Amino acid sequence: MPVESGSSAAARQAKQKRKSHSLSIRRTNSTEQDRSGLQRDMLEGQDSKLPLSLRSNLLDLFSQIEREFENLYIENLELRREIETLNDRLAAEGQTFEGADLAKGALKTKASHSTSQLSQKLKTTYKASTSKIVSSFKATTSRAVCQLVREYVGHRDGIWDLSVTRTQPVVLGTASADHTAMLWSIETGKCLLKYTGHQGSVNSIKFHPTEQMALTASGDQTAHIWRYMVQLPTPQPVADMSQQTPCEDDVDFSDKDEADGEVEGPNDCPSVRVATTTLRSHQGVVIAADWLVGGKQVVTASWDRAANLYDVETSELVHSLTGHDQELTHCCTHPTQRLVVTSSRDTTFRLWDFRDPSIHSVNVFQGHTEPVTSAVFTVGDNVVSGSDDRTVKVWDLKNMRSPIATIRTDSAVNRISVSVNQKIIALPHDNRQVRLFDMSGVRLARLPRSNRQGHRRMVCCSAWCEDNTSCNLFTCGFDRQAIGWNINIPALLQEK
């Protein structure tokens, strides 16, 4: 008996498979008897360990599925024909033909009216569906320009907070986990003064509105008020640290690029070791502090779930602001009114009103789902709050039920700041990014990050400088440095 070659057997098997496949997809124009015969032929021509009855049921199910797909295919063809017809009508919209009778003219008028409505509906639908996509690209037509001007390096641990003086001379203050606070020359980046009076991490720094005094809050459960006197050095030419770069998606780099070695602090920097006033009433870490308008009182926020109001001259506790269910994370005062806002890990922030000495009202803002990391006032009647839930909300003090704008981000938001003149919100993030938004929630820019510039770790805080200096925005992070930026927002972007 001749032996069948391997290639012939493979060809015959492939031919049988093609035949079986063609039979299985044949459309059902035959009778049920023919179908059952076809199924039997298929069953007999294939090797399987399944029982014959089970295989027959499977074939019946596949046949039903095939019929359903066939119906869908026919419906698809009919829909395509209808779409082509509508497209032809839309193309012929508004055209008339001479010699047409009245009936055809009336029919054409009706069809033209219906197609006109359909055309308008399609235009409206496409416009609505693409408006959100187009709006996200508006800022790219006139992109903001951000330039890294200077880095302020000298702390031995992460920097939690920074602030700019409100009086001359204009200097930058930083509060660090290395138990010190430093004052810097904005133009030269030189350390002018170091405060070493705290026994714990310095978590906050704020300057007196009219005098050369600083208020610092610490993990040693105290807040200190200390005086400073500095003399600004002669400005040096600004080093070409970076080219002016549009504030958009720059190349990130990994943590392995950062230098984890000890940073040597300035050796010739004078220091202040004793506080003028020490405020002691908290039973936990004092996380933030700020001056009330006028500078005669200060407010502190602590992990003991309370905020305290002190008199500066007597160091006495005036009020203890209680009500939060968990640790406080930040406090801020209104620049022109006796208003205080405190934020907490209980997902809320509270507004305390001290304008009437006999009434100290409080209002609770509920809108976040995770701890509120900061809440700050604007010049008007607005409060801007940031949270670990990756959102920033703008609130109207006259209507506290819901925010007037919500900004959604991809990372937790730390201590935010709002520019007084330009009304721009600076958002420092856990993911090392800093983004800029306007008060309506429109994204304006993202500060550049690359191998040569930007923060290498979490950005903890941002602060605006409204004076005429080379830097108008400062950021600090846990990479032990503060950075001064020059932000140029075109007027067209601000209007949007």
N, C-alpha and C positions, 0 to 999 in steps of 0.2 A: 504494500500500500504506500503510495507516495506521501511523503511528509510535507505538510504545508509550511512554507517558510514563515519566519517571524514577521517580515514586512507585509506579506499577504494577509496573515491573520490580523495584524493591526489595522490594515486598510479595511478588511471586512468588518471588524468590530466598529471602526469609526463610521463606516457606511450604515451599519445597523443603528448606531446611536443617532445619526442624522435622520434616518428614516423614522425612528421612534419619536424624535423631537418634532419632526414635521407633522407627524400624525397627532401628537399631543396638542399642537397649537392650531390644528385645522378648525375652521369655524363650523359651527353646528348647523349645517344645512341639510343633513341627512336625518333619517328617522331614528327613533330610539333603538330599533333593532340593529341598525348599522352601527350605532354607537357602542352598544353592548358587545357586538362582534369585534369591533375595533379594540375595545378594552381587553377582551379575551386574548386577541392576538398579541397585544402588548404584554399582557401578563405572562403568556406562554413563552414569549421571546426574550424574557429577562430573568436573570437568576437573582433570587431573593430568599431570605430566610423567613420573611413575613408570611403569615397565613394568607390564602387566596382571598378570603372574605374581607380581611383588613385592607389588603391591597386594592380590592374593588371599591371599598368605601373611600379610600384616599383618592382614587381616580375620580370618583363622583364629586368629591369636594373640590378637586383641582378644576374639574370641568365647570362647576358653578363659579369659581373664582374667575376663570377665563371669560365666562359670559358677562360677569360684572365689569371686568376690564373692557370688554368689547362694547358694552353699553356706554361706559365712560368715554371711550374713544370716539364713538359716534356723536355723543353730546358735545365733545370737544370740537369736532369738525363743524357741527352746526353753529357753535358759538363763534368759531373763527369766521365762518361765512357772515354771521350777523355783524361782527366787528368790521369786516371788510366793507360791508354795505354801509355801515354808519360812517366809516372813514370816507367813502365815496360821497356820501351826502354832505359831510363837513367840507370836503374839497369843493363841492359844487354850490356851497351856501352863497346866497345872494345873486346867483346868475339866473337869467331869464332867457327864454328862447322865443323867437318870433314865430307866428303861425300856430301856436298852441291854442287849443280850444279852452272854453271857460272851465270845464270840469278838470282838465289837466292843470290849468292855472290855479284853481282852488286847491287841488291836491298838492301842487308844488308849494303853495303858500303855507299850507298846514305843515308839510314836511320841513320847510325852511324854518318855521317857527319852532318846531320840536327840536330840530338839530341845533338851532341857536341856543335854546335852553340847555341842551346837552353839552354844547361847547362851553357855555358859561360855567356849568357845574364842574366840568372837567378842569377848567382853568382854576376855579376856586379850590377844588380838592388838591390839585398839584401845588398850588401856592401855599396852602395850609400845611401840607405834608413836608414841604421843603423849607419852610420859613425857619424852623428850629435849626436845621443844618446850616443854612446860610448865615444865620445870626452868629454862629460860633466862629465864623471866619471873618467877621467884620473887623475885628481888631487887627488882623494881619494886613489890612490895607494901609494902615498908618501906625506902624509898630512903635511901642515905647522904646526908648534907648536908656539902658542902665549901664553904668560904668563903676566898676570896683575902684575906689579911690585910695583907700588905705586900710591896713590891717593893724589892729591894736593887740599886741602879743606881750604877755608878761605874767599872766596868772598861771598858777601851778595846778589848777583844777578847772572843772567846767564853770562857765559863767551863766548864772541864772537870770540876771536882770540887768538892764542898763537904762540910763536916763540922761537927758541933756539939761543943763542949767537954764533957768529962765531969765537970768540977769547976766550982766557983763562981769567978769570975762566968761565967754561961752566955752564950757568944757564938757567932756563926756565922762559919765560915771558908770562904773561896772561893779556888780556884786557877784562874788564867786564862792564856790564851795570850798575854796582853800582858806576860808575864815577871814578874808580881807575884802576891802572895797578899794578901788583905785579911781583916781581922776586923771584924765588924759587930755593932752592937747589935740584938738581935732585936726589942725592943719599939719602937725608934724608927727603925730602918733607917739609922742614921748609921754611917759608917765610923769605926772606932776606931783602927785601925792598919793600915799597909801594909808588907809585906815586899818589898824590892827587891834581894835578894842574888843572885838567879839571873840567868844570862845567856841563858836560853832559856825556852821555854814552861813554865809551872808546871802539871804534869799531875795532881798529887795533893796533898792536905793531910789530915793526921791529927793529933789532939791527944793529948798524954800522958795516961795514965789518972789521975794524981794531981797532977802539977805543971803550971805554966803554961809549957809548952813545945809547940812545933809541929814536925811533921815534914813536909817538902815534897819532892816528887820533880820532876825537871825534864828538859827536853830537852837540857840542857847536860851530860848524862851523870853528874850528881851528885845526891845527896840531902842536904838541909840540915836541921839541927836548930837552932832558934833560940828564944830566950826572949821572952816578951812580958809587958807589964804594961798593963792597961787599966782605965779607970774608966767605969762605965756612966753614961750621962746620965739625967736625969730623964725618965721615960716621958711621952710626949705622947699626947693623945687620938687614938685610931685613926681615921684618915680613912675615910669611907664609900666605899671603893673599889668595893665590889660588894655586892649583896644576897646573902643566903644562897641558894645555888642547889643543887638536887639534882644529884648528880654523874652526869649522863647526857648524852645527845647534844645538845650545844649547837651553835650555828651557827659553822662555821669561816669563816675569811677568808683571802684570798690573800696571797702574799708582797708584793704591791705596796702593802699597807697599812702595812708596817713602815717605820720610819725608819732609813735606812742612814747617817745622818750621824754624825759623831764625837760620842761621849758624853763630856762633860767630867767628869773625875773630881773627887773632893773635894779642894779646894785646902788645907784646913786639917787634913788627916789626918796625924798623925805617922807616921814611917816607921822601920823597922829595916833597916839595910843590910848588916850583918855577921852571919854565922852563928856560933853557938857551936861547932858541929861540922859538918864537911864529910865526907861519905862518898864516896870515890872508888875504884871498882874495876871499874865497868862500862865496856864498850866500845861502848855504844849508848845510845839514849834511855832514861831511867829513867821508866817509865810509871806506877808506883804504889809506895807504901811504907806500912808499918803497924807499930805497936808490938806486941811480944809482951806477954803478960800479965805484969804487974809493971813494965813500962817500962824494963827494963835492956838489952833487945835490940830491934833493929828488923830488918825484912825488906824488901828492895827487889826489884822486878820490872822487867826491862829488855827492850829489843828485841834484846839480844845472846843471847836464848834462855836466860838464866840468872836465878835469883833468889839474892840474897846475904843472908846473915845476919850482922849486925854487932853488936859490943859497943859500947854507947853511951859508956861512960867512956873507953875506949881508942881508939875508932874503928877497931878492927881487924876484919878479915874473919874470921868464925868458920867459916862453911860457905858453899860455893857449891853451890846446888841446881840441878843440870843434869839434862836428860832430855827436855825439850820439843824438838820438831822445828822449831818456828817461833817467832816473836816472842811474848813474853808480853804480856798485855793488862791483867792485874790481879793483885793479891794481897790476901789478907785473913787475919787472925789470929782465933783463937777467943777469946771474952771471958774465959774462966775456965781454959783449958787451953793447954798449949804445942803447939798445932796450927796449921799454916799451910796455906792452900789457894792455889794459883796457877793461873790460867787462861791459855790460849794460843790463838793463831791456828791451831794444829794440830788444832782441834776437840775437844780434851780439857782436863780440869783435873786437877790432882794434889794429893793430900793428903799433907803432910809431917808426921811425928810426931816431936816432940822431947821427949816426956815422959820417956823413958828416955835418960839421957846417953850410954849406951854403944851404943844402937841408934837409928838415924835411918831409920825405915821410910818407904816411899813407896807410895801406892796411886793407880792411874790410873783415872779415871772417863771412860768412853766412852759417849756417848749423843747427842751433837749431830752435825750434819752440816756445820756451818759454824763459823767462829771463835767461841770462847766469850769473850764480852765481860767477864763478871764471874762470880765465885762467892763467896758469903758464907755465914758460919755463922749458925745460929740459937742460941737459948739451950740447946736440947736437943741431940740427936745428929743434927741434920739439916744439910744443905748445900743451898742454893738456887743454881742456875746459870742464867744467861741467855746467849743466843746470837744471832748474826746470822741463824740459821735460823728466827727468829720464834717460838721456843719458850722456855719457862722450865720447868725440871725441879726437883723436890724429891727429894732423896736421903736415904736413911738410912745413917749411917756404919757401921752394923752389917751392912748388906746393900747392897753396891755394884754388884750385877749389873744392876739395873734401877731406874728411879726409882719412887717411890711415888705421884707425881702429875706430870702434864704439863699445862702451860698453853700453848695455841696462840693466837697473836696474828696480826695482819695487818701487822706492821712489825718491823724489827729492834729488839732490846732492848739497851739500854746498861747502865750501872752501876746495879744494883738495890740495894734495901735492905729489911730486914725489921724490923718493929717488935718490940721486946722484950716489951712488955706485951700488946699486942693480937694479935701474931703475924700481921701483915698485910704482904703483899709489895707494894712500890711499884715499878712498871715504867715507866721512862722510855723513850720510843720515838723513832725517827728521824722519825716523821711528826708530831712536835710534841705527841703525846698522852702522858698519864700515867694509867695504869690501876692499880687496887687489886684484889688477890686475897687469899683466905685460903690457908692452908697445904694445903688439900685441892684447890685449883685452881678454886674457885668465885669468879666475878667479883663483887666488891662494889660497885665504883663506877668512874667515869671523871671525872677532874678537868675542870671546865668550861672550855670555850674559846669565846670570842666576840670581837667587835671591841674589847672593853674589857678583857679579862683573858685570862691564859694565855700560854704561850710562842709566839713567832712563828717560831722555828726549831727545829732538832733539840734535844731534851731529853737532856742528857748524863748526868745523875746525879740521884739522890734520896737523902735522908738523913732519918731520923726523930729527933725530939727527945722524950725520955721525961720531961724535967723539966716542971714546971708553968709553961709559958709560953703566950703567946697563939697561937703556931704549934707544931704538932706534926709537920709534914712540910715539908721544904724541897726544892725542885727548882731546877736550874740548866740553862742551855742555851747554845747558840751565838748567841743573841740578846743576849748580854752582860749578862744580868740573872739574879738569883736571886729566887725567889718563896717567900714563907712562906704556908702553908696551915693552916687549922684544919679537921681531919677529924673528923666526928662519925659514928661507925659504930654504929647501934643494936644492942643486944644480940641481938635476933632475927636480924639479918643475920650476926653473928659465929657464932651457933650453927649456922646453915645451912652 
